[in-house]
Amino acid sequence: MKIKFQADADFSYTIIKALRRRQPVIDFQSADDAKLRGLPDLDVLALAAKEGRVLVSHDCNTMPEHFADFVMSQHSPGVFILAQDIPISLAVEELLTLWEASDAEEWLNVLQWLPL
């Protein structure tokens, strides 16, 4: 099964738009579409898990710890963390490569820093 993405509230919408331009069929839900703004990390992780979506975030400070807490008691489709200052073209290439070359099941309960 293909990866479905969920953007965290802090994730760059410019990256989402650029990725959708490169691959229009990619399933990448924005934080606004999912109504995630203002929710605590654990609730964001729970909503992404309920929808079967890999969470994509720039939050390298609190998300790793909250993810570790979350997977102690629940399953997660995974989390990808990208640096806030990652060039848009690199972020698009990394996410597109993961979407094209892997299955969603490979990322179950995995937190992955990008670029690889």
PETA-V86219 format. One line per field, one symbol per residue. ss: DSSP state (h for helix, s for strand, l for the rest). psi: psi as a letter, one per 30 degrees, with the letter a starting at -180 (. if undefined). Layout:
ss=???
psi=???
This chain:
ss=llllssslllllhhhhhhhhhhlllllsslhhhhllllllhhhhhhhhhhhllsssslllllhhhhhhhhllllllllsssslllllhhhhhhhhhhhhhhllhhhhlllssssll
psi=kkkkkkklffkjfeeeeeeeeeiffkjjkleeefhfkfkleeeeeeeeeefhkkkklfifefeeeeeeeeffflkkflkkkkkegkkeeeeeeeeeeeeeflleffgkgkkkkkl.
